[in-house]
Amino acid sequence: MPAPITDPLSYDLVPAEEIFSRISKLQERLADKGLDGAVIPDGINMFYFTGTMQNGFVFVPAKGEAVFLVRRNLERAKKETPIKALVPFRSISQLPVALQDYGCPVGRVGVDETGVAVSIYKKLSAAFPQTTFEDISLTLSMIRAVKSDHEIALIREAGRRHQVIYDRIPGMIREGMTEWELGSEIHAQMLKLGCTGLMRLAGLNDEFLVGVISFGESGNYPTAGVGPDGLVGLSPAFPFVGGGKRLEKGEIIFVDTGFAYQGYFTDATRIYALGTASQAAVDAHSVCLDIQEAVRGRLKPGMIASEIFQEVYQTEVLPRSFEEHFMGFGSNQTHFLGHGIGLVVDEFPVIAGRVDVPLQKNMVIAVEPKKGLKGIGLVGVENTFLVTEQGGENLTPGHDEILVV
């Protein structure tokens, strides 16, 4: 069983050496790009480089100590970050003087354009009229993609608790229950096991709840999500978790969830069936398992993400005429086989055709081959793997076959 949840008044902090190592890596890349520094306003990168989330900005110079400018809450920031240069402020217009006091040059400054609101960007540009801002979103993504031992330990623990959830799901399944009811029970169990609840995506302030719970043809319902999963939801205003469809005997139960432990995610999908599973579902699911293994075996340092995608498509997908509705039914079809995962569910890199990036040891990749079947729903699997010299190490172990309840 998982360890007891930590008293919220004495939660663990990110080790100081972890924070300073991350800052050092960023400074190396800033120097290589000829940038004077980087300004970080978004919560995810702020947490990564400081150990806390505040209303404010982090300025990391190419040389020297990082400056943490905090609008709110300075008191909490002092408790949670090892950064010593903490500066309170009320208005963005005060930032230039604060950075000047610390001797920070601001001629060319990096900013993650994917993680900053336009209104904030405009205010920064007005406050620093002589500064040239340059996009460093890829730089930040690449730094975060390679996990430290500290991060891997947290992801490993998330996976351990995630497995507990999936082992409990058969006991939650009842004929006639709705997708929303099953999703609610899963969420309640996750919270009791220390899951932090919200799932985070890489887009600006993009979050969702629990994951995807779909019964039968709901797994093929058109969605706007970034993955292949079909989902109805409670209403057009809340296309999350699951909808009001009631479970019938013989239907596929598709469960794709993330588990967040101290900010770090695992991602896993399991398929259940009530009473029986059709042979078509079993056969398609078996192919998905073969595809997962083909990708897993290639998750080694130096392997190119795009080449993994192309090789697996050529050796596992096309020869079996499996491409129709593979990775999503109809308009839900996506063109990737896996994605990085860490502080957000969809981190860099993606195992996709145009991502010509070599994998590195200790990247963490969620692999999710899935197949939409007309009249049946979505089958397939997803597990979270650590990139090692021997191929992917599964951090979300458990039963990958369709489990009949």
N, C-alpha and C positions, 0 to 999 in steps of 0.2 A: 504493500500500500504506500501511497505517497506520504512524504513527511508532513507533519502538521504545518498549517499555514502560519507564516511568521506574523508576530504581533505587529500591526501597522505602525505602532509608535517606535519600533526598532527594526525597520526593514533594512535590507542590505543595500549598501551604496556601491557604486562602481569603483573599483580600486583606483587609487590615484595613478599608479604606474600604467594602468590601462588607458586612462584619459591622456596622459602626457605622451604615451606611445602613439596614439591616434593623431594627436596634434603634430607630432614630429613628422609623421608620414605625410600629412597634408602640407606641412611647410616645405618638405623636399620637393613635392610636386609643384607648389607655387613658385619656388625658386627656378625649377626647370622651365616653367612657362614665362618667366620674367615678370611675374606679378608681385606687387608689393604686399598683398595680403588677400584675405577672403572675409566677406561679411556673411554671417549665417543667421537668418531670421526664423527659419522653420523649426518646428518642434522636434522632428525626428533627428535631423543633423545636429541640432542644439544638444539633444540628449547624448548623442554619440560622442560629441567633442567636449561635453562638460559634465555629464552624469546627472543632469537635471533638466526639467522643462520649465521655462519661465516666459513671461511676456518681455521680450527684449531682443538683443542682438549679441552675437559673439563675433569678435574681430580677431582673426588669426593672422598675424603678420608673417611674412616669409622668414623673418628672423626676430627673435625675442619672445617675450611672454604674451600669451593670449589675453585679451581684454574682454571681460564679460560685462556688457552694459545692460542693466536690469531695470525695467520699469516696474515690474511686479512679479515676484515677491523677493526682495533683497534678503530678507530674513531667512526664507527657505533656501535660497541659493547658497547662502553661507553654510547651511547645514549639509548640503548635498553635493557641492562641487569642490574639488581640490584647487581650482583656479583662484589665485589670490587677488588678481586685479579685478575687483568687483566695483562697478561704478553705477550709482543710481542716476536715473534721468527721467524727465517728464515728457520731453518732446524730441523728435528725431533731429530737429534743428540744433540740439545740444551736442550731438554725437561728434561733429568735427573738432570742437574744443576739447572734448574728453579724450579723443584719440591723439590729438596734438600734445596733450599733457603727458601721454605715455610715449611720445616720440614715434608714433606709427605713421609711416608714409602712406599716402592714399592716392598715388598717381594712377596706377592700374590695379583694380580690385576685382577679384572673382566673386561671383554670386551664382547660386543655383536658380536659374530662371524658371525651372519647373516647380520650384517650391516656394516662390514668393508671389504674393498678390500684386497685381498691377498697381494698386493704390500705394502699397508700401514701396514698390520700386520707384514710383514717381516721387515720393517724398524723399527717398534716399538720393535720387538724382538731383533734386532741388537743394538738398542739404550739402551735397558734394558736387558743385557745378564744374569743378576742374578735374573730377575723377572720371576715368573711363572704366565702365563696368563690363566684364567679360563673363560669359557663361562657363561655369565649371561643374555643371550637373554630372557629366560623365566622369570627371575626376573624382567627385565625391562618391559616386556609385561604385567605382572600381576599388576605392579604398575600403568601403564597407563590405564589398563582395567577399573579401578574404577575411575569414573569421579568426579571432584569437582563441587561445585555449579557454579563456574565460567565457567567451561567447559560445563556443562549442559546448561547454559544460551546461550552459543554460538551455541551449537548443536540445541537447540530449535529454535533459530533465523534462522539457516540454514534451518531447516524444514519448518518454516513459509514462507521463500522465495521460497523454493522448491515447495511448494504447489501452489504459484503464477504461477510458470512456467508451471506446469501440467494443471492448469486451462486455460492457454493461448494456449496450444498445439492444441486443436480442431480448432482454428482459423488459424493455420499455415498449416493444412492438405489440400492438393489439389490432385485430381486425376492426375496421370502422373508425379508427382514430384519424385525425387530420394530420397533414404535413406540419402545420403550425404547432399542433399538440406535441408531436414527436420532437420537433425542433426546440420547443420550450423545455421539454424534459431533458434533452441533451444539454441545453444551455445551463439549466439549473445544476446539473451534475458537474459541468465544467467549472462553474463558479465555486462550487464546494471544494473542488480540487485545486483551487488557486489560479485558475485561468483569469486573466484580466479583462475578459469579456469582448471588447471591441476588436474587430479585425482591421488592420490598417493597410492601405494600399499606397502606392508611390505617388499618386496624383495629389494635388493640393487639397489638404483636409479631407481626403477620400477615405471613408471608413464604411464597414458593413458589420452586420450582426451574425454571429454563429457560423454561417456558411450556407450551404444549399441542401435542402431536404425535398426530394421529389419522388412521388409515387407514380410508377408507370409512365404514361405519356407526358406527364408534367416535365419529365427530364428532357423532353424535346421542345418545350415551349420557348418561343423566341424571347431573348433577354438582351440587355445592353451591357452585361458583364464582360470582363476582360478574358474570361475563360470559356470553355466549351459547354458548361453546365446550363441546362434549361431550368427555368424557375418561374412559377406563377407569382407567388407572394400574396399578401393580404389584399393589396389594392395597387392601382397604378402609382399611388403616392408612396408605397412601401413594398417594392419588389425584392424583398429579402426573406431569408429563412425558408419559408414554405407558405402554401396557401391553404384553402379550405377543402381540398380534395381528400376524400376518405379512402382509406386503404382497403383493398379487396384481395381476396385469396388469389394466388397465382401472380400477383404483381411484383415488379421489381421495386426495391426500396433503395434509392440512391442517396448516400450521405457523404457530403464533401464538407469538411470542417477544418478550421485552423485552431490551434491551441497556443495561446500566448502565455509565456511564463517569464515574468520580470522583463516584459517588453519584447521578448524574442519568440518567433513563431515556428511551429511545424505545420505542415499542410498534408492532409491525408484523406483519401476517399475509400470507402468500403461499400460493397453492394450486398444487400440482403434480399431475400424473397420470402413471401408469406405462403407457406404450404408447398410450393413447387416453383421451379424456374424453368422456363421454356428451353428447349435444346438450342434454339437460335441465340438466346441470351448467353447460355453457357459457352457455346462455340465462339461467339464474338468476344466474350470476356477472356477466354483462353488466349486468343490472339493478342489482346491488349497486354496480357501478362508476358507474352513472348517479347512484345515491343518494349515493355518496361525493362526486361532483363537485357535486351540489346543495348538500350541506352545506359543502364546501370554499369554494364561492363566497360563502357567507353568513358565513364566519368573519372578520367585520370589527368594529372597535370600535363599540360602541353597539348592535349586534344583540343581541336578547334570546334567551337559550338556549332557553327554552320555545317561543318563536315560531319559531325555526329548526326545532325538532323538529316542531311542528304543521304548518308550511308544507311541509316535505319529505314528511311523511306524506300530506298532502292532495294534493300535486302529483306525487309519485313512487311512493308505496307503494300507496295505495288505488285509484287509477285502473287499476293493473295487477293488481288482486286478488292482491297479493303479501304480504298480512299474515299468512297462515297459515304458521307456522314461521319467520317473519321474526324475526331476532335470537334464534335458538335454536329447536331442535326440541322440540315438546311442552312439558314442564315446565321445560325450559331457557330458554324464551323470556323475554327481558328487555325493558324498555321505555325504552330510551335509544338514542342514535345515536353518542354519543362521550363522552369524559371527559377532564378535565384530566390532565396528567402532568408529573412533575418529580422530586422526591426520592422520591416513591412513584408507583406505576403508576396508581392511581386517585385523582388529586387533583381539587380543585374547579376549575372548575364541571363539571357534567354536562349534556350536551345532551339534556334530557328534559322531559317535559310540565309539571312543576311547579317548574322551576328558573327563576324570573322574575328572572334576573340578567343585566345587560348585559355583553357581552364587552368586554374592554379590550385595547388594543394590547400585544403581547408576552405574552399568555396562550399556553399551548401545549396543544393539544387533539388527542387521538387519536380518529380517526373510524373506526368499525368496522361497517359494514353487512354482515350475514351472513345466510345462508338455509339452513335445514335441509331436506334432500331425502330422503324415505323411500327406503331401499334404496341410496342413493348416499352420503350423508354431508353435511358442512357445507361450503358454498362461501362466497365473499365476500372481503373485503379489509380491511386496516387500515393506516393511515398516520398519522404524527404531524405535525401542522401548527402553524405559528406564525401567530397572529392578526395580520394586517396590514391596512392601508387597502385593499389590492387583493384581500383574501380570503386564505385559508389558503396559506401557503408550505410546501411539502412538505419536511420535514426527514428523511424516510426514502424517498428516491427509489429507483426500481427498476422492475421489470416487474410490473405489476398484473394482467395477464391470466393465465389458467391456463397454466402452462408444462408441456408434455408432454415427459416424459423417456424 
